[in-house]
Amino acid sequence: MKIGILGTRGIPNHYGGFEQFAEHLSVGLVRLGHEVWVYNPHNHSFKEPRWHGVNLIHCFNPETYIGTPGQFLYDLKCIHDTRKRDFDVILQLGYTSSSVWNRCLPHKPKIATNMDGLEWKRSKYSKPVRWFLKYAENLAVKSSDLLIADSEVIQDYLANSYRVSPIYIPYGADIFNTPDPSILFPFDVRPKEYFLIISRMQSDNHLKEIIRGVLQSDAKIPLLIIGHIGSSYGKLLLKTYASEKIRFLGPIFEKKTLNNLRYYASFYFHGHSSGGTNPSLLEAMAASSPVCAHDNPFNREVLGADACFFSNSGQICEILKDFQNQNRQSEWILNNIRKIRIKYDWNKVIQAYERQLSS
């Protein structure tokens, strides 16, 4: 197959979950013998035409200059470009700023859309924006030949709301088993003597609640926070809470460093709440992190009974005060590693995508 992938901020990943997914999927499909093209913004730091066998199409991205409206124009430019590529399949990762241009998509290729989470429920958006996102979701459902849900909760929602038959394919993760404590030296922490968050700085990722819970507790160890702090919310958190106990490290993308930080964390806090199977959660599980996650159906689906859950900062405070059972943490870790092998293995995920895209 000749496959075009659009809807990300480009590969290699310098941003987030969809980009991480696009990395693995595109390279995996190339290894299975397919011709894969990924759309990259012109201002992505990687400028070469190919990456690990994946063809890259660099399109002008006006978002840098005009803000959010630029996302829509970038997607339109990418969609127009697909009309001259003779793709067999176009895979859209998300629909927020692309579904409005669905009539511009070429007619020959199969149109597959990974529907991401319930974007219209996100608290960071105003009511008019949420209305638009619900409208965009409806457009994506109607204009796609194949709907893919990365969460069974999302699969059920789409089936019940739109009377369609979405396919469930989760994200994947690679099990990490080569720890190196020397990686921790630049961060001035020791194994099992820090907490960790890897997250975008957004209100519905509940960083404020996690930070307050850690500060309210008797815990003497620091909380390390990895992620871009350029947003207004990130700047507010930095200004309000940065201290020796709450350390903002900025973005880190080097996988060895991230995996070691996860592996040696005393707790990995996962505050994502707006939908889907989150790649950063799977990667924490695969790196043997004991997890404390926001209590919502998406995180419950992935973790089951093998984590502790919070809804507010007070609950985090109580968890950190009361939880001393190391045997229980070890059981969680073993069970979560087993889930990665059985359900969230990258090879199985890529093979599932190949089956669905070629059918």
NORNORCOR-V930489 format. One record per residue. N is the residue number from 1. RES is the residue in three letters. PHI is phi as a letter, one per 20 degrees, with the letter a starting at -180 (* if undefined). OMEGA is omega in whole degrees, -180 to 180 (none if undefined). D_CENTER is the distance of its C-alpha to the mean C-alpha in Angstrom with 2 decimals. Layout:
N_RES_PHI_OMEGA_D_CENTER ; N_RES_PHI_OMEGA_D_CENTER
This chain:
1_MET_*_169_26.07 ; 2_LYS_d_-169_25.25 ; 3_ILE_d_173_21.64 ; 4_GLY_d_180_20.08 ; 5_ILE_d_178_16.34 ; 6_LEU_c_178_15.62 ; 7_GLY_o_179_13.18 ; 8_THR_d_174_11.21 ; 9_ARG_e_169_12.38 ; 10_GLY_n_174_13.69 ; 11_ILE_c_-3_13.88 ; 12_PRO_f_-172_14.32 ; 13_ASN_f_171_11.03 ; 14_HIS_c_-174_12.06 ; 15_TYR_b_-172_9.35 ; 16_GLY_a_-169_5.56 ; 17_GLY_f_180_2.64 ; 18_PHE_f_180_5.53 ; 19_GLU_f_176_7.93 ; 20_GLN_f_178_7.36 ; 21_PHE_f_-180_7.75 ; 22_ALA_f_175_10.61 ; 23_GLU_g_-175_12.16 ; 24_HIS_f_-175_12.64 ; 25_LEU_f_-177_13.67 ; 26_SER_f_179_16.00 ; 27_VAL_f_179_17.69 ; 28_GLY_f_179_18.07 ; 29_LEU_f_175_19.69 ; 30_VAL_f_180_21.93 ; 31_ARG_f_177_23.09 ; 32_LEU_e_173_24.04 ; 33_GLY_o_-178_26.25 ; 34_HIS_e_176_24.51 ; 35_GLU_e_-172_24.56 ; 36_VAL_c_179_21.13 ; 37_TRP_c_179_20.65 ; 38_VAL_d_179_17.53 ; 39_TYR_e_179_18.02 ; 40_ASN_d_172_17.51 ; 41_PRO_f_-178_18.65 ; 42_HIS_f_-176_22.06 ; 43_ASN_e_173_21.15 ; 44_HIS_f_-174_18.51 ; 45_SER_f_179_20.04 ; 46_PHE_e_-170_20.42 ; 47_LYS_d_-175_23.43 ; 48_GLU_f_-179_24.58 ; 49_PRO_e_-180_24.92 ; 50_ARG_b_177_23.41 ; 51_TRP_b_-179_20.81 ; 52_HIS_l_178_21.37 ; 53_GLY_n_179_23.20 ; 54_VAL_e_176_20.74 ; 55_ASN_f_-179_22.49 ; 56_LEU_d_177_21.02 ; 57_ILE_d_-176_22.27 ; 58_HIS_e_-179_22.34 ; 59_CYS_d_179_22.71 ; 60_PHE_f_-179_23.91 ; 61_ASN_d_-178_21.40 ; 62_PRO_f_-179_23.47 ; 63_GLU_g_179_20.69 ; 64_THR_g_-172_21.84 ; 65_TYR_d_-174_25.24 ; 66_ILE_c_177_25.02 ; 67_GLY_n_-172_21.70 ; 68_THR_g_178_19.70 ; 69_PRO_g_179_22.36 ; 70_GLY_f_177_21.67 ; 71_GLN_f_-179_18.36 ; 72_PHE_f_180_20.60 ; 73_LEU_f_177_23.14 ; 74_TYR_f_179_20.77 ; 75_ASP_f_178_19.54 ; 76_LEU_f_180_23.24 ; 77_LYS_f_178_24.26 ; 78_CYS_f_-179_21.80 ; 79_ILE_f_177_23.03 ; 80_HIS_g_-179_26.59 ; 81_ASP_f_-180_26.08 ; 82_THR_f_-176_25.03 ; 83_ARG_f_-180_28.53 ; 84_LYS_d_-173_30.23 ; 85_ARG_d_180_28.11 ; 86_ASP_l_178_29.40 ; 87_PHE_f_169_26.09 ; 88_ASP_e_-179_26.36 ; 89_VAL_c_169_22.83 ; 90_ILE_d_178_20.43 ; 91_LEU_d_177_16.80 ; 92_GLN_e_177_15.05 ; 93_LEU_e_-174_11.27 ; 94_GLY_n_-175_11.50 ; 95_TYR_b_-168_14.94 ; 96_THR_g_-176_15.19 ; 97_SER_d_-179_17.44 ; 98_SER_d_-172_18.53 ; 99_SER_f_179_20.07 ; 100_VAL_f_-180_23.01 ; 101_TRP_d_-171_24.10 ; 102_ASN_g_-179_24.11 ; 103_ARG_f_179_27.87 ; 104_CYS_e_-180_27.52 ; 105_LEU_f_177_25.69 ; 106_PRO_f_-174_28.12 ; 107_HIS_e_-175_29.77 ; 108_LYS_f_-174_30.04 ; 109_PRO_f_168_26.47 ; 110_LYS_f_-180_24.58 ; 111_ILE_d_178_21.81 ; 112_ALA_d_-178_18.68 ; 113_THR_c_168_15.78 ; 114_ASN_e_-168_12.39 ; 115_MET_e_176_12.65 ; 116_ASP_l_-179_9.15 ; 117_GLY_e_178_10.08 ; 118_LEU_e_-172_13.43 ; 119_GLU_g_-176_13.11 ; 120_TRP_f_177_16.85 ; 121_LYS_e_-172_16.76 ; 122_ARG_f_-174_14.86 ; 123_SER_f_-178_17.49 ; 124_LYS_f_-177_16.84 ; 125_TYR_e_175_18.41 ; 126_SER_f_-179_22.17 ; 127_LYS_f_178_23.96 ; 128_PRO_f_179_24.75 ; 129_VAL_f_178_21.17 ; 130_ARG_f_177_20.16 ; 131_TRP_f_-180_23.10 ; 132_PHE_f_-178_22.04 ; 133_LEU_f_176_18.50 ; 134_LYS_f_177_20.30 ; 135_TYR_f_180_22.66 ; 136_ALA_f_177_20.05 ; 137_GLU_g_179_18.51 ; 138_ASN_f_178_22.11 ; 139_LEU_f_-179_22.70 ; 140_ALA_f_179_19.74 ; 141_VAL_f_-175_21.06 ; 142_LYS_f_-173_24.56 ; 143_SER_e_-177_23.98 ; 144_SER_d_174_21.89 ; 145_ASP_e_-179_23.69 ; 146_LEU_b_176_20.83 ; 147_LEU_d_-180_18.10 ; 148_ILE_d_177_15.21 ; 149_ALA_d_-180_13.40 ; 150_ASP_e_-180_10.64 ; 151_SER_c_177_12.27 ; 152_GLU_f_176_16.03 ; 153_VAL_f_178_16.13 ; 154_ILE_f_178_14.82 ; 155_GLN_g_179_17.25 ; 156_ASP_f_180_20.05 ; 157_TYR_f_-179_19.42 ; 158_LEU_f_-180_19.65 ; 159_ALA_f_-177_22.62 ; 160_ASN_f_-176_24.45 ; 161_SER_e_-171_23.86 ; 162_TYR_c_-179_24.63 ; 163_ARG_l_178_26.62 ; 164_VAL_c_-178_24.53 ; 165_SER_c_180_23.42 ; 166_PRO_f_178_19.72 ; 167_ILE_e_178_18.71 ; 168_TYR_e_171_16.30 ; 169_ILE_c_-178_14.25 ; 170_PRO_f_168_11.33 ; 171_TYR_e_-179_8.84 ; 172_GLY_c_177_10.70 ; 173_ALA_b_176_11.48 ; 174_ASP_d_180_14.71 ; 175_ILE_f_-179_17.05 ; 176_PHE_d_-179_18.15 ; 177_ASN_b_177_21.90 ; 178_THR_c_-177_23.36 ; 179_PRO_f_179_23.30 ; 180_ASP_b_-175_25.15 ; 181_PRO_f_179_26.13 ; 182_SER_f_178_27.43 ; 183_ILE_f_-175_23.90 ; 184_LEU_f_-171_24.20 ; 185_PHE_g_-178_27.41 ; 186_PRO_f_-177_26.12 ; 187_PHE_e_176_24.24 ; 188_ASP_l_175_27.48 ; 189_VAL_c_178_26.23 ; 190_ARG_d_-178_27.36 ; 191_PRO_g_177_25.78 ; 192_LYS_m_179_24.99 ; 193_GLU_c_174_26.14 ; 194_TYR_a_171_23.02 ; 195_PHE_d_-174_20.02 ; 196_LEU_b_168_16.49 ; 197_ILE_c_169_13.45 ; 198_ILE_c_-169_10.45 ; 199_SER_a_164_8.95 ; 200_ARG_f_-179_9.45 ; 201_MET_e_-179_12.99 ; 202_GLN_c_-175_13.02 ; 203_SER_f_-178_15.53 ; 204_ASP_e_169_13.58 ; 205_ASN_e_168_11.63 ; 206_HIS_l_177_15.24 ; 207_LEU_f_-179_15.82 ; 208_LYS_f_179_19.41 ; 209_GLU_f_180_20.13 ; 210_ILE_f_-180_18.89 ; 211_ILE_g_-179_20.95 ; 212_ARG_f_179_23.94 ; 213_GLY_f_178_23.85 ; 214_VAL_f_-179_23.98 ; 215_LEU_f_-180_26.74 ; 216_GLN_f_-177_28.70 ; 217_SER_f_177_28.72 ; 218_ASP_e_-177_31.23 ; 219_ALA_f_-178_28.69 ; 220_LYS_e_-175_30.03 ; 221_ILE_e_-175_27.04 ; 222_PRO_f_171_24.55 ; 223_LEU_d_177_20.96 ; 224_LEU_e_-178_18.93 ; 225_ILE_c_-178_16.12 ; 226_ILE_d_179_13.93 ; 227_GLY_q_177_12.41 ; 228_HIS_g_179_14.11 ; 229_ILE_d_-177_16.98 ; 230_GLY_f_-180_18.27 ; 231_SER_f_179_17.55 ; 232_SER_f_179_20.45 ; 233_TYR_f_179_18.67 ; 234_GLY_f_179_17.76 ; 235_LYS_f_178_21.37 ; 236_LEU_f_178_22.74 ; 237_LEU_f_-179_21.05 ; 238_LEU_f_-179_22.32 ; 239_LYS_f_-173_25.75 ; 240_THR_e_-166_26.08 ; 241_TYR_c_-176_24.83 ; 242_ALA_g_-178_24.84 ; 243_SER_a_177_27.31 ; 244_GLU_f_-179_28.09 ; 245_LYS_e_179_26.35 ; 246_ILE_d_-171_23.20 ; 247_ARG_d_177_22.12 ; 248_PHE_e_-174_19.63 ; 249_LEU_e_-176_18.89 ; 250_GLY_m_-178_17.00 ; 251_PRO_f_173_14.29 ; 252_ILE_c_-179_14.55 ; 253_PHE_c_-179_13.15 ; 254_GLU_f_-169_15.94 ; 255_LYS_f_-180_14.74 ; 256_LYS_f_178_18.05 ; 257_THR_f_-179_18.02 ; 258_LEU_f_-178_14.60 ; 259_ASN_f_178_15.61 ; 260_ASN_f_176_18.99 ; 261_LEU_f_176_17.89 ; 262_ARG_f_-174_15.88 ; 263_TYR_g_-174_18.90 ; 264_TYR_e_-179_21.47 ; 265_ALA_f_175_19.93 ; 266_SER_f_173_22.14 ; 267_PHE_b_170_19.30 ; 268_TYR_d_180_15.54 ; 269_PHE_e_-180_14.72 ; 270_HIS_c_-174_11.59 ; 271_GLY_d_-178_12.20 ; 272_HIS_f_-174_9.40 ; 273_SER_c_-167_11.65 ; 274_SER_e_171_11.07 ; 275_GLY_p_172_10.01 ; 276_GLY_n_174_8.70 ; 277_THR_e_-172_7.79 ; 278_ASN_e_-178_4.76 ; 279_PRO_g_-178_4.45 ; 280_SER_f_176_5.89 ; 281_LEU_f_178_8.35 ; 282_LEU_f_-179_9.43 ; 283_GLU_f_175_10.05 ; 284_ALA_f_178_12.04 ; 285_MET_f_-178_13.93 ; 286_ALA_f_179_14.68 ; 287_ALA_e_175_16.04 ; 288_SER_m_175_18.36 ; 289_SER_e_166_17.13 ; 290_PRO_f_-168_18.84 ; 291_VAL_d_167_16.37 ; 292_CYS_d_-169_17.23 ; 293_ALA_d_173_14.81 ; 294_HIS_f_-174_15.25 ; 295_ASP_e_176_17.46 ; 296_ASN_b_-175_16.13 ; 297_PRO_g_-178_16.33 ; 298_PHE_f_179_12.70 ; 299_ASN_f_177_12.75 ; 300_ARG_f_180_16.36 ; 301_GLU_g_-176_15.73 ; 302_VAL_f_-171_13.71 ; 303_LEU_e_-176_15.87 ; 304_GLY_l_-179_19.17 ; 305_ALA_e_-170_21.84 ; 306_ASP_d_177_20.36 ; 307_ALA_a_166_19.14 ; 308_CYS_d_-170_20.57 ; 309_PHE_c_179_19.33 ; 310_PHE_c_173_20.07 ; 311_SER_c_-179_20.57 ; 312_ASN_b_-176_22.25 ; 313_SER_f_179_23.31 ; 314_GLY_f_179_26.53 ; 315_GLN_f_176_24.92 ; 316_ILE_f_178_22.99 ; 317_CYS_g_-180_26.37 ; 318_GLU_f_179_28.07 ; 319_ILE_f_-178_25.56 ; 320_LEU_f_178_26.10 ; 321_LYS_f_-168_29.83 ; 322_ASP_e_-170_30.36 ; 323_PHE_e_180_28.05 ; 324_GLN_c_-172_30.08 ; 325_ASN_e_-179_29.87 ; 326_GLN_f_179_28.70 ; 327_ASN_f_179_29.64 ; 328_ARG_f_177_27.26 ; 329_GLN_f_180_24.36 ; 330_SER_f_178_25.46 ; 331_GLU_f_177_25.48 ; 332_TRP_g_-175_21.92 ; 333_ILE_f_179_20.78 ; 334_LEU_f_-180_22.88 ; 335_ASN_f_-180_21.72 ; 336_ASN_f_174_17.99 ; 337_ILE_f_179_18.79 ; 338_ARG_f_178_20.76 ; 339_LYS_f_178_17.93 ; 340_ILE_f_-179_15.88 ; 341_ARG_f_-172_19.11 ; 342_ILE_e_-168_20.00 ; 343_LYS_d_-171_17.00 ; 344_TYR_d_178_13.85 ; 345_ASP_f_-175_15.76 ; 346_TRP_g_-179_14.53 ; 347_ASN_g_179_18.08 ; 348_LYS_f_179_18.28 ; 349_VAL_f_-178_15.08 ; 350_ILE_f_178_16.46 ; 351_GLN_f_178_19.89 ; 352_ALA_f_177_18.85 ; 353_TYR_f_179_17.45 ; 354_GLU_g_179_20.70 ; 355_ARG_f_-175_22.80 ; 356_GLN_f_-179_21.43 ; 357_LEU_f_-177_21.43 ; 358_SER_e_-175_24.96 ; 359_SER_f_none_26.46
